[in-house]
Amino acid sequence: MMTFQGIYQQVQSIVGDDNATTLTLLKNFINQTHHNLLAYRKDITETSATDTTVASQAAYDLPYNYGKMFFVTITVGSIAYPVEPIEDDFLWRDLQARSSSFTSTIPQFYYITNNQVYIYPTPSASSNTITMYYHKRVRDMTQDNYTTGTITTLANGGAAVTGSGTTWTAAFVGR
């Protein structure tokens, strides 16, 4: 798979124009095409993440790469209960105002705001599994190849990467 830098350098070579204005335009076209292809092939961006309920806690953080939710379940015992979305702010606020302290082990609804998913009724038990099925956020490609430092540890299939002489930050997550 080509990197963003490899793609724009190849396209720049094909068009034979190394002007900075043209390069900016080419990068925009590449990103537009990338977004259009992924919009057409939703199966490529589908993923899931899990969290665990905490008794009397309604809000849970969304995954770092969250784009758009399409299904949520909460598994209580061996039963995965589908949880219905509430997409209307007014309806959610009305529901909260009528029964803000209502708890149950059986979920009914979820609502997304401020990078969190809220479960209604608020879970009354801990350790039930929340499974969020969603489309990953598609970011614009903006970065040239990273070449500072050396990877010293990378487990096969693992997520932890250790390096020497690197300048990694939290912004590198998912790159």
C-alpha positions in Angstrom: 0.0 0.0 0.0 1.3 3.4 -0.9 1.7 6.2 1.6 0.1 9.6 1.1 3.5 11.0 0.3 4.1 8.2 -2.3 0.8 8.8 -3.9 1.1 12.6 -4.3 4.7 12.3 -5.5 3.7 9.8 -8.2 0.7 12.0 -9.3 2.9 15.0 -9.3 5.4 13.2 -11.5 2.6 12.1 -13.9 1.3 15.6 -14.3 4.9 17.0 -14.6 4.2 20.0 -12.4 6.1 20.5 -9.1 4.5 23.9 -8.4 3.4 24.3 -4.7 -0.1 25.5 -5.8 -0.5 22.5 -8.0 0.7 20.2 -5.2 -2.0 21.6 -2.8 -4.6 21.0 -5.5 -3.4 17.4 -6.1 -3.5 16.7 -2.4 -7.1 17.9 -2.2 -8.1 15.8 -5.1 -6.4 12.7 -3.6 -8.3 13.3 -0.3 -11.6 13.8 -2.1 -11.1 10.6 -4.0 -10.2 8.8 -0.8 -13.3 10.0 1.0 -15.5 9.1 -2.0 -14.2 5.6 -2.3 -14.6 4.9 1.4 -18.2 6.4 1.3 -19.0 3.9 -1.5 -17.3 0.9 0.3 -18.8 1.3 3.9 -17.7 -2.3 4.6 -14.1 -1.1 4.7 -14.8 1.4 7.5 -17.0 -0.9 9.6 -15.6 -1.8 13.0 -16.6 -2.4 16.6 -15.4 -1.6 20.0 -16.5 -2.7 23.5 -16.8 -1.2 26.9 -18.1 -2.4 30.2 -21.0 -1.0 32.1 -20.5 0.6 35.5 -23.4 0.6 37.9 -25.2 4.0 37.9 -23.1 5.4 35.1 -24.8 6.4 31.9 -22.0 7.9 29.8 -19.2 6.0 28.1 -16.4 7.4 25.9 -16.6 6.8 22.2 -13.6 5.0 20.5 -10.9 7.4 19.3 -11.6 6.6 15.6 -15.4 6.9 15.9 -17.2 8.3 12.8 -20.9 7.2 12.8 -22.7 4.6 14.9 -24.9 2.1 13.2 -25.7 -0.4 16.0 -25.3 -0.9 19.7 -25.9 -3.9 21.9 -25.5 -4.5 25.6 -24.9 -8.1 26.7 -26.5 -9.0 30.0 -25.7 -12.6 30.9 -25.8 -14.4 27.6 -28.4 -12.1 25.9 -27.2 -9.3 23.6 -29.9 -6.6 23.8 -30.2 -4.3 20.8 -30.2 -0.7 22.0 -32.2 1.8 19.9 -30.8 5.2 19.0 -32.3 8.5 20.0 -31.1 11.1 17.5 -33.3 14.0 18.6 -31.9 16.3 21.2 -35.3 17.5 22.4 -36.5 13.9 22.8 -33.4 12.9 24.8 -33.7 15.9 27.1 -37.4 15.2 27.6 -36.6 11.5 28.5 -33.9 12.6 30.9 -36.1 15.2 32.6 -39.0 12.7 33.2 -36.9 9.9 34.7 -33.3 11.0 35.3 -32.7 8.5 38.1 -34.2 5.5 36.4 -31.8 2.5 36.3 -32.2 -1.0 34.9 -30.2 -4.0 33.8 -32.1 -4.0 30.5 -31.1 -1.1 28.2 -33.5 0.6 25.8 -31.9 3.6 24.1 -28.6 5.3 23.4 -27.8 8.9 22.6 -24.5 10.3 21.4 -23.1 13.7 22.3 -19.8 15.3 23.3 -17.7 12.2 22.2 -19.8 10.0 24.6 -22.5 7.4 24.2 -25.3 7.7 26.9 -27.3 4.6 27.8 -30.9 4.8 28.9 -32.0 3.6 31.4 -28.7 4.1 33.3 -27.2 0.6 33.8 -27.9 -0.7 37.3 -25.2 -3.4 37.2 -21.5 -3.5 36.4 -19.6 -5.7 34.1 -22.1 -6.0 31.2 -20.5 -5.6 27.8 -21.4 -2.6 25.6 -20.6 -3.4 21.9 -20.6 -0.4 19.6 -20.7 -1.1 15.8 -19.7 2.0 13.9 -18.0 3.4 10.9 -14.5 4.7 11.5 -13.8 8.4 11.0 -12.1 9.0 7.7 -9.4 11.7 8.2 -7.8 13.7 5.4 -4.4 12.4 4.6 -2.0 15.2 5.4 1.3 13.8 6.7 4.5 13.0 4.8 6.3 9.8 5.7 7.6 9.8 9.3 11.3 9.0 9.3 12.6 10.2 12.7 14.0 7.5 15.0 13.9 3.7 14.9 11.2 1.2 16.0 12.8 -1.0 18.7 9.8 -3.2 19.7 6.6 -4.1 17.7 4.8 -7.3 18.7 3.2 -9.3 15.8 -0.5 -8.3 15.9 0.1 -6.0 18.9 -0.8 -2.3 19.3 2.2 -1.2 21.4 5.1 0.3 19.5 8.4 1.3 21.2 11.0 3.5 19.6 14.4 5.0 20.0 15.0 8.6 18.9 11.4 9.2 18.0 9.2 12.3 18.6 5.8 10.5 18.8 2.8 12.2 20.4 -0.8 11.2 21.1 -1.6 12.5 17.6 0.2 9.5 16.1 -2.5 7.1 17.4 -4.0 5.3 14.4 -1.3 6.5 11.9 
